[in-house]
Amino acid sequence: MKVNSKKQKVLRHIRENWVAYVILGIFTVIFAYPILWSFISSFKTSAEIRQSPFSLPAVPQFVNYANAWNAAHMGDYFLNSVFVTVLSMSLLIVLVIPCSYVLTRFNFKFRNFLKLLMMAGLFINVNYIVYPIYLMINGVSKTLFGNGLLLTDNLVTVAIINAVTSIPFSIYLLSGFLTGLPKGYEEAARIDGCTNWGILFRVIVPLSMPSILTVILFQFLAYWNEYLVAQTFLISEVNRTLPVGLLSIMQEAKVATDYGRLYAGLVIVMVPVLLLYCFVQKNLTKGISMGGLKG
């Protein structure tokens, strides 16, 4: 009886919301089909892609991935992207957690002004200021070292820019969660003799882990797919990240018509993001609901 009751509830829910399900199904096909098509095309020859772009490969061409990874240097670009993403994330977390803690838990002069300044940063898109940043860093590098490329054509510089420009949104998301935390935990820890740093690392960080995880997930996607800053700063081929390297493969594909290698490169870029999202999508939505939307 319970099973039949549940089935009836499900069927009634579907009948009442069938329009929403149809719309969701249409959007699922729209977004999922290009990904599936790229994956299938990555196993085809260039001739198959041109002649029958919507068919399955006659013989899977795993060599496309070998060509993309080795001949097109996607393996090197992959390691560069990992380095930039990990360093950017590390710098961001080190800066954002203490800053959010201070802005939400301490009363001091100019606190509201600093919060307003941080929130104003939400409206500044790095794409609009990337060239002025490049000119500034290039000038500093020429003045200090006599070589502008020493600081501009540098993976560490790109990681620092990524971390700094994503601070406002991360503080907004994390501080919204911290505002809702009861202060009783901190008061109890302070009675036990904890310092402010001890409270931060022993109380605040463990309690804020869902929101911190959400910040990490959001920024991972941003850092992994970041293109404009890397394209502007990273001139040497050895320093290219995956999105920049993929552009070079696309340009080569126009000349050599090696479309199989191109789609293999696309899959190499997409797979880490898709896998990460599949594993953490529940935590992502949970962190959003407890974080910035609460503030």
Solvent accessible surface area in square Angstrom, and as a share of the most:
residue,aa,sasa,rsa
1,M,192,0.86
2,K,165,0.70
3,V,96,0.55
4,N,80,0.41
5,S,47,0.31
6,K,138,0.59
7,K,121,0.51
8,Q,110,0.49
9,K,120,0.51
10,V,85,0.49
11,L,97,0.48
12,R,113,0.41
13,H,92,0.41
14,I,76,0.38
15,R,155,0.56
16,E,123,0.55
17,N,53,0.27
18,W,150,0.53
19,V,76,0.44
20,A,51,0.40
21,Y,101,0.38
22,V,76,0.44
23,I,84,0.42
24,L,112,0.56
25,G,34,0.33
26,I,94,0.48
27,F,106,0.44
28,T,84,0.49
29,V,99,0.57
30,I,96,0.49
31,F,140,0.58
32,A,48,0.37
33,Y,102,0.39
34,P,67,0.42
35,I,62,0.31
36,L,98,0.49
37,W,69,0.24
38,S,13,0.08
39,F,95,0.39
40,I,38,0.19
41,S,1,0.01
42,S,0,0.00
43,F,32,0.13
44,K,0,0.00
45,T,51,0.29
46,S,24,0.16
47,A,41,0.31
48,E,37,0.17
49,I,15,0.08
50,R,136,0.50
51,Q,146,0.65
52,S,45,0.29
53,P,38,0.24
54,F,156,0.65
55,S,48,0.31
56,L,135,0.67
57,P,31,0.19
58,A,88,0.68
59,V,97,0.56
60,P,67,0.42
61,Q,44,0.20
62,F,140,0.59
63,V,80,0.46
64,N,10,0.05
65,Y,48,0.18
66,A,48,0.37
67,N,50,0.26
68,A,0,0.00
69,W,106,0.37
70,N,98,0.50
71,A,60,0.47
72,A,7,0.06
73,H,79,0.35
74,M,0,0.00
75,G,7,0.07
76,D,75,0.39
77,Y,4,0.01
78,F,50,0.21
79,L,116,0.58
80,N,19,0.10
81,S,3,0.02
82,V,56,0.32
83,F,92,0.39
84,V,5,0.03
85,T,6,0.04
86,V,90,0.51
87,L,46,0.23
88,S,0,0.00
89,M,22,0.10
90,S,54,0.35
91,L,58,0.29
92,L,0,0.00
93,I,36,0.18
94,V,105,0.61
95,L,82,0.41
96,V,1,0.00
97,I,17,0.09
98,P,34,0.22
99,C,35,0.21
100,S,0,0.00
101,Y,7,0.03
102,V,60,0.35
103,L,8,0.04
104,T,16,0.09
105,R,32,0.12
106,F,60,0.25
107,N,132,0.68
108,F,78,0.33
109,K,159,0.67
110,F,132,0.55
111,R,50,0.18
112,N,116,0.60
113,F,116,0.48
114,L,69,0.34
115,K,73,0.31
116,L,123,0.61
117,L,105,0.52
118,M,55,0.25
119,M,54,0.24
120,A,46,0.36
121,G,16,0.15
122,L,66,0.33
123,F,177,0.74
124,I,108,0.55
125,N,64,0.33
126,V,34,0.20
127,N,73,0.37
128,Y,173,0.66
129,I,60,0.31
130,V,10,0.06
131,Y,131,0.50
132,P,78,0.49
133,I,28,0.14
134,Y,33,0.13
135,L,93,0.47
136,M,121,0.54
137,I,29,0.15
138,N,21,0.11
139,G,34,0.32
140,V,68,0.39
141,S,0,0.00
142,K,118,0.50
143,T,114,0.66
144,L,118,0.59
145,F,112,0.47
146,G,65,0.63
147,N,72,0.37
148,G,7,0.07
149,L,82,0.41
150,L,88,0.44
151,L,50,0.25
152,T,0,0.00
153,D,19,0.10
154,N,45,0.23
155,L,26,0.13
156,V,67,0.38
157,T,15,0.09
158,V,2,0.01
159,A,0,0.00
160,I,82,0.42
161,I,12,0.06
162,N,7,0.04
163,A,1,0.00
164,V,79,0.45
165,T,49,0.29
166,S,15,0.10
167,I,25,0.13
168,P,20,0.12
169,F,72,0.30
170,S,0,0.00
171,I,2,0.01
172,Y,78,0.30
173,L,6,0.03
174,L,3,0.01
175,S,17,0.11
176,G,4,0.04
177,F,15,0.06
178,L,1,0.01
179,T,90,0.52
180,G,43,0.41
181,L,23,0.11
182,P,80,0.50
183,K,110,0.47
184,G,42,0.41
185,Y,114,0.43
186,E,11,0.05
187,E,100,0.45
188,A,54,0.42
189,A,12,0.09
190,R,112,0.41
191,I,147,0.75
192,D,123,0.64
193,G,60,0.58
194,C,28,0.17
195,T,94,0.55
196,N,71,0.36
197,W,157,0.55
198,G,15,0.15
199,I,0,0.00
200,L,3,0.02
201,F,121,0.50
202,R,181,0.66
203,V,23,0.13
204,I,3,0.02
205,V,27,0.15
206,P,73,0.46
207,L,64,0.32
208,S,2,0.01
209,M,91,0.41
210,P,41,0.26
211,S,0,0.00
212,I,8,0.04
213,L,54,0.27
214,T,0,0.00
215,V,2,0.01
216,I,55,0.28
217,L,8,0.04
218,F,65,0.27
219,Q,10,0.04
220,F,41,0.17
221,L,46,0.23
222,A,52,0.41
223,Y,13,0.05
224,W,8,0.03
225,N,74,0.38
226,E,33,0.15
227,Y,83,0.32
228,L,61,0.30
229,V,2,0.01
230,A,2,0.01
231,Q,77,0.34
232,T,35,0.20
233,F,0,0.00
234,L,5,0.03
235,I,97,0.49
236,S,42,0.27
237,E,85,0.38
238,V,112,0.64
239,N,31,0.16
240,R,60,0.22
241,T,7,0.04
242,L,0,0.00
243,P,19,0.12
244,V,8,0.04
245,G,0,0.00
246,L,19,0.10
247,L,52,0.26
248,S,17,0.11
249,I,2,0.01
250,M,82,0.37
251,Q,99,0.44
252,E,77,0.35
253,A,3,0.02
254,K,158,0.67
255,V,132,0.76
256,A,66,0.51
257,T,56,0.32
258,D,40,0.21
259,Y,61,0.23
260,G,1,0.01
261,R,35,0.13
262,L,22,0.11
263,Y,29,0.11
264,A,0,0.00
265,G,0,0.00
266,L,46,0.23
267,V,8,0.05
268,I,20,0.10
269,V,15,0.09
270,M,49,0.22
271,V,58,0.33
272,P,29,0.18
273,V,24,0.14
274,L,66,0.33
275,L,96,0.48
276,L,49,0.24
277,Y,100,0.38
278,C,86,0.51
279,F,166,0.69
280,V,24,0.14
281,Q,80,0.35
282,K,167,0.71
283,N,64,0.33
284,L,18,0.09
285,T,85,0.50
286,K,108,0.46
287,G,0,0.00
288,I,46,0.23
289,S,66,0.42
290,M,48,0.22
291,G,0,0.00
292,G,3,0.03
293,L,131,0.65
294,K,109,0.46
295,G,77,0.74
